[in-house]
């Protein structure tokens, strides 16, 4: 589902999903930079949200979950190399999930972190979405 979405063709990130965790890896390119020649915050946000989202969706196998809110903290700029977001589910109820994610640079230094609230939708997964268990 992740790899087949047109937006992700732009980023060409790699995803690894396990129970209650997810890892997203992205090789940085100049097209991700803002005018000051560092990676734009939207790239940080996307990877952090995606890692947290898939950590949640790793245990929700029947419907899509939506991001209800997400808070991000940018702690260090990055321009080159590979960045890796690691997400984990930290709390779950019947309808609401809380997940956290941390973004690291090549030197395994934290460059951003975030946390979000996710809710179950009524949109069931289908093979047409590219969903596979």
N, C-alpha and C positions, 0 to 999 in steps of 0.2 A: 504494500500500500504506500509506504513512504517513498520507495525508490521510483515508483511509477508516476508520481504526481509531477505535473509540468513545472511547478515552482522549484521542486528539488532537482530537476534537471539543470537549472541555473547554478545551484550551489554544488551539486555532485557530492554531497556529504554521504558518509557511510554510517549505517545504524546497526547496533547490536542490542537485542532485547532479551532480557532474562526475567525471571519472576521478580517483580517489584523494583527492577532496575533497568536502565537503558543508558547506552553510551552512543554519542554522536561525534563523529570525527570529520573535520573539514580541513582540506589543504587550502591555505589562503592564496588569493590572487589579487592583483591590483584592482580589478573590477569591484572588489569589496571595500575599497578605501573611500574615505571622505576627503575633502579638500586639504586637510592637514597630513595626508599620506599615512593614515592609520586606519584600521578596520572600523567601519561604521557601526554604531551601537545597535542597529537593527540586526546585524549578523550575530552579535552576542545574544540579543534577545531571542532570535529564532532558534539558535542551538540550545539555549537554556530551556526555553519553553518546550521544544521538541523532546529533549531528554526527560523532562519531568512528565510530559504528556504520555510518552510511551512507557514510562515506569508505571503510571496509573493504568494505562490500557493493557498492560501485561496481565493484569488480573481481571479486567472487564472484557470478556470475550464475546459478548452478545450485541452491544451497542457502542456507538461512538461516544467519547466523552468530550466535553467542551471546556475550554479555559474560561472560568468565571472571573478570575483576577490573577495577575502575576506581577510581582515586584522584583525589580532587578537592581543590582548594585554593580557598577563598573569600577573595578579597583586598579586596573593596569592596562595601558594601551598595548596593542600588538600590531605588527605590520606584515610579518612574514612567518613562514613555517606552517605548522599544523596545530590546530586547536582541538581540544577534546572536551565535550560536555558530558558529565556523569550525573544522571538523575536517579532519584530513589523515592519511592512512596514512603511517607512517614506517618500517615493517618488515613483511616478509611471508615466511613459509615455506609449505610445502605445507599445514600444518594450523593455524598460529597467525599472528595478525596483531597488530601494535601500532599504535595510533593515538593522536593527541593532539588536543585541542581547546582553544580559548580563547574566553571569553565577554566581549563588549564592551557597554558602555552607549551611549547616544545620542552622547556626546562622543568615542566611539571609545577610551575608557579601558578597560583590562582590569579586569574585576570578578571573574573566576574562571578557573581553568584545570584541566585534567584529562588523564589518560592512562589507556589501558585495553588489556587483552589480550582478544582475540576469537578464538574457535575455530569451525571449520566444524561444522555439525550434519549430521544425516542427513535433515533435513526439507527436501524439495525444494520449490522455488517452484511455485506453481500459480496460474492465473488467479483461482481462488476466493479466494485471499489478497489479491487486488487487485494482484498483482505484474505489472509491465509493464516490458519492456526499453526 
